[in-house]
């Protein structure tokens, strides 16, 4: 499907692209985007290689990706560095491990492949606004393990408020210097917080710490979404 060439007429709207191997899905999302105010259609690709080229050339704001084309989450991780990513998950990938891994890897939205069109629009809008979206039905089917585990971990030394804030920013894929700038502290202070986080979560590195935090309930998708509505505090 050719990309939308009338981009100037839709200034301020969220540019949406799709990577999906099914022509009917590509046509369907294009129609949904065209009829939804605030969204503009960028284009679609039938495989990851073409999708990467499309995103590099046209820079959509949000990329919807079929999990069937990205079973290990590598494509989503690469795209999430510069785009908001919504992952459409089919039954073959319906597991808490896959969803948690995707979201810790940078994916902002996860939705069932069979979801209603309106829910997909909500996911795109939430991701474009800087938030996160987890399909409510999907969360229920997973026993809410990704959103709110039943028995959060009891740390011997709980994270401080500042450490928790730093951990959230690490989960967003930010490096130490960027986190320091956001929190108005030195990069050495952030390094100290990171060391404390790794020790308290018994983690070998930053990625492992984020995975452990989501798995244990120290971080939740709901908490992350609410955090994005608040600017970082200046206190240390």
C-alpha positions as CSV (number, residue, x, y, z in Angstrom):
1,X,0.0,0.0,0.0
2,X,1.5,3.4,-0.9
3,X,2.3,5.8,1.9
4,X,0.2,8.9,2.4
5,X,1.7,11.7,0.4
6,X,-0.6,14.5,1.8
7,X,1.3,14.8,5.1
8,X,1.2,18.6,5.2
9,X,-2.6,18.7,5.2
10,X,-2.7,16.8,8.5
11,X,-0.2,18.8,10.6
12,X,-0.4,17.8,14.3
13,X,-2.0,14.4,13.6
14,X,-0.3,11.2,14.6
15,X,1.4,9.4,11.7
16,X,0.6,5.7,11.8
17,X,2.4,2.9,10.0
18,X,1.8,-0.9,10.0
19,X,4.0,-3.9,9.6
20,X,1.8,-6.9,8.9
21,X,1.8,-9.7,6.4
22,X,-1.9,-9.9,5.8
23,X,-3.2,-7.6,3.0
24,X,-6.7,-7.4,4.5
25,X,-5.3,-6.2,7.8
26,X,-3.2,-3.6,6.0
27,X,-6.2,-2.4,4.1
28,X,-8.4,-2.4,7.2
29,X,-6.1,-0.3,9.4
30,X,-5.6,2.2,6.5
31,X,-9.3,2.6,6.3
32,X,-9.6,3.0,10.1
33,X,-6.8,5.6,10.2
34,X,-8.2,7.6,7.3
35,X,-11.6,8.0,9.0
36,X,-10.2,8.8,12.5
37,X,-9.6,12.5,13.3
38,X,-6.2,13.1,14.7
39,X,-4.6,10.2,12.8
40,X,-2.9,10.1,9.4
41,X,-1.9,7.1,7.4
42,X,1.8,6.8,6.6
43,X,1.9,3.4,4.9
44,X,2.2,-0.3,5.5
45,X,4.8,-3.0,4.9
46,X,4.4,-6.8,4.6
47,X,7.6,-7.8,6.3
48,X,10.2,-6.4,8.8
49,X,12.8,-5.5,6.2
50,X,10.4,-3.3,4.2
51,X,8.9,-2.0,7.4
52,X,12.3,-0.8,8.7
53,X,13.0,1.0,5.4
54,X,9.5,2.6,5.5
55,X,10.0,3.8,9.1
56,X,13.5,5.2,8.4
57,X,12.2,7.1,5.3
58,X,8.8,8.4,6.5
59,X,9.3,8.5,10.3
60,X,5.8,7.6,11.6
61,X,4.9,8.5,15.1
62,X,3.3,5.1,15.9
63,X,4.1,1.8,14.3
64,X,1.7,-1.1,14.7
65,X,3.5,-4.5,14.5
66,X,2.2,-8.0,14.1
67,X,3.8,-10.2,16.7
68,X,3.8,-13.1,14.2
69,X,6.4,-11.2,12.3
70,X,8.5,-10.5,15.4
71,X,8.4,-13.6,17.6
72,X,11.5,-12.6,19.5
73,X,10.7,-8.9,19.8
74,X,13.8,-7.8,18.0
75,X,11.9,-5.6,15.4
76,X,9.9,-4.0,18.2
77,X,13.0,-3.2,20.2
78,X,14.7,-1.6,17.2
79,X,11.7,0.5,16.3
80,X,10.9,1.6,19.8
81,X,14.2,3.6,19.9
82,X,12.6,6.2,17.7
83,X,8.9,5.4,17.3
84,X,6.0,4.5,19.5
85,X,5.3,0.8,19.0
86,X,1.9,-1.0,19.4
87,X,2.2,-4.8,19.2
88,X,-0.7,-6.9,18.0
89,X,-0.5,-10.2,19.8
90,X,-2.2,-13.4,18.5
91,X,-2.9,-16.5,20.5
92,X,0.4,-18.1,19.7
93,X,2.2,-15.3,21.6
94,X,-0.3,-14.8,24.4
95,X,1.9,-15.3,27.4
96,X,2.9,-13.0,30.3
97,X,6.6,-13.6,29.5
98,X,6.2,-12.4,25.9
99,X,4.1,-9.4,26.8
100,X,6.3,-8.4,29.7
101,X,9.5,-8.8,27.6
102,X,7.9,-6.6,24.9
103,X,7.0,-3.8,27.2
104,X,10.4,-3.9,29.1
105,X,12.0,-3.8,25.6
106,X,10.3,-0.5,24.7
107,X,6.9,-1.5,23.3
108,X,4.3,1.1,24.6
109,X,1.1,-0.7,23.6
110,X,0.0,-4.4,23.5
111,X,-3.3,-5.4,22.0
112,X,-5.0,-8.5,20.8
113,X,-4.8,-9.1,17.1
114,X,-8.6,-9.7,17.2
115,X,-9.4,-6.5,19.1
116,X,-12.2,-4.2,18.1
117,X,-11.0,-1.3,15.8
118,X,-11.9,1.3,18.5
119,X,-9.5,-0.4,21.0
120,X,-6.7,-0.3,18.4
121,X,-7.4,3.4,17.9
122,X,-7.2,4.0,21.7
123,X,-3.9,2.1,21.8
124,X,-2.4,4.3,19.0
125,X,-3.7,7.5,20.7
126,X,-2.3,6.5,24.1
127,X,1.1,5.7,22.7
128,X,1.2,8.9,20.6
129,X,0.4,10.8,23.8
130,X,3.4,9.3,25.6
131,X,1.5,6.8,27.6
132,X,1.1,3.0,27.6
133,X,-1.8,0.8,26.6
134,X,-2.5,-2.8,27.6
135,X,-5.6,-4.5,26.2
136,X,-7.9,-5.0,29.1
137,X,-9.0,-8.4,27.8
138,X,-5.4,-9.4,27.4
139,X,-4.6,-8.4,30.9
140,X,-7.5,-10.4,32.3
141,X,-6.4,-13.5,30.3
142,X,-2.9,-13.3,31.6
143,X,-4.2,-13.1,35.2
144,X,-3.2,-9.5,35.3
145,X,0.4,-10.7,35.9
146,X,1.8,-8.0,33.6
147,X,-0.3,-5.2,35.1
148,X,-0.5,-5.9,38.8
149,X,1.0,-9.2,40.2
150,X,-1.0,-10.8,42.9
151,X,1.9,-11.1,45.3
152,X,4.5,-8.3,44.9
153,X,8.0,-9.0,46.0
154,X,9.0,-8.1,49.6
155,X,12.5,-6.6,49.2
156,X,14.8,-6.7,52.2
157,X,15.7,-3.1,51.4
158,X,12.8,-1.4,49.5
159,X,13.6,1.0,46.8
160,X,13.5,4.7,47.8
161,X,11.2,7.0,45.9
162,X,14.1,8.4,43.9
163,X,15.4,4.9,43.0
164,X,11.9,3.9,41.9
165,X,11.7,7.0,39.7
166,X,15.1,6.2,38.2
167,X,14.0,2.6,37.6
168,X,11.0,3.8,35.7
169,X,13.2,5.9,33.5
170,X,15.6,3.0,32.9
171,X,12.5,0.9,31.8
172,X,11.8,3.6,29.3
173,X,15.2,3.0,27.7
174,X,16.9,6.1,28.9
175,X,20.7,6.3,29.6
176,X,22.2,7.7,32.8
177,X,23.1,11.1,31.4
178,X,19.5,11.6,30.1
179,X,18.0,10.5,33.4
180,X,20.4,12.9,35.2
181,X,19.2,15.8,33.0
182,X,15.6,15.0,33.6
183,X,16.0,14.8,37.4
184,X,18.4,17.7,37.7
185,X,21.1,15.7,39.4
186,X,24.6,14.6,38.4
187,X,25.3,11.5,36.4
188,X,27.4,10.2,39.3
189,X,24.3,10.4,41.5
190,X,22.3,8.4,38.9
191,X,25.1,5.8,38.7
192,X,24.9,5.4,42.5
193,X,21.1,5.0,42.3
194,X,21.5,2.3,39.5
195,X,24.0,0.4,41.7
196,X,21.6,0.4,44.6
197,X,18.7,-0.7,42.3
198,X,20.8,-3.6,41.0
199,X,21.8,-4.7,44.5
200,X,18.3,-4.5,45.9
201,X,16.7,-6.3,43.0
202,X,19.5,-8.9,42.9
203,X,20.0,-8.2,39.2
204,X,23.1,-8.6,37.0
205,X,22.4,-5.6,34.8
206,X,19.9,-2.8,34.0
207,X,17.8,-5.0,31.6
208,X,17.6,-7.8,34.2
209,X,16.6,-5.2,36.9
210,X,13.7,-4.0,34.7
211,X,12.5,-7.5,34.0
212,X,12.7,-8.4,37.7
213,X,10.8,-5.3,38.6
214,X,7.9,-6.0,36.3
215,X,7.9,-9.7,37.2
216,X,7.8,-9.0,40.9
217,X,5.4,-6.0,40.9
218,X,8.0,-3.3,41.8
219,X,7.0,-1.7,38.5
220,X,3.6,-2.1,36.9
221,X,2.2,-0.9,33.6
222,X,-0.5,1.1,35.4
223,X,2.1,2.9,37.5
224,X,4.1,3.8,34.4
225,X,1.1,5.3,32.7
226,X,0.2,7.5,35.7
227,X,3.9,8.5,36.0
228,X,3.8,10.0,32.6
229,X,1.2,12.5,33.6
230,X,3.6,14.0,36.2
231,X,6.9,15.8,35.5
232,X,10.0,14.5,37.4
233,X,10.5,16.1,40.8
234,X,13.5,18.3,41.3
235,X,14.3,17.0,44.8
236,X,17.1,14.5,45.4
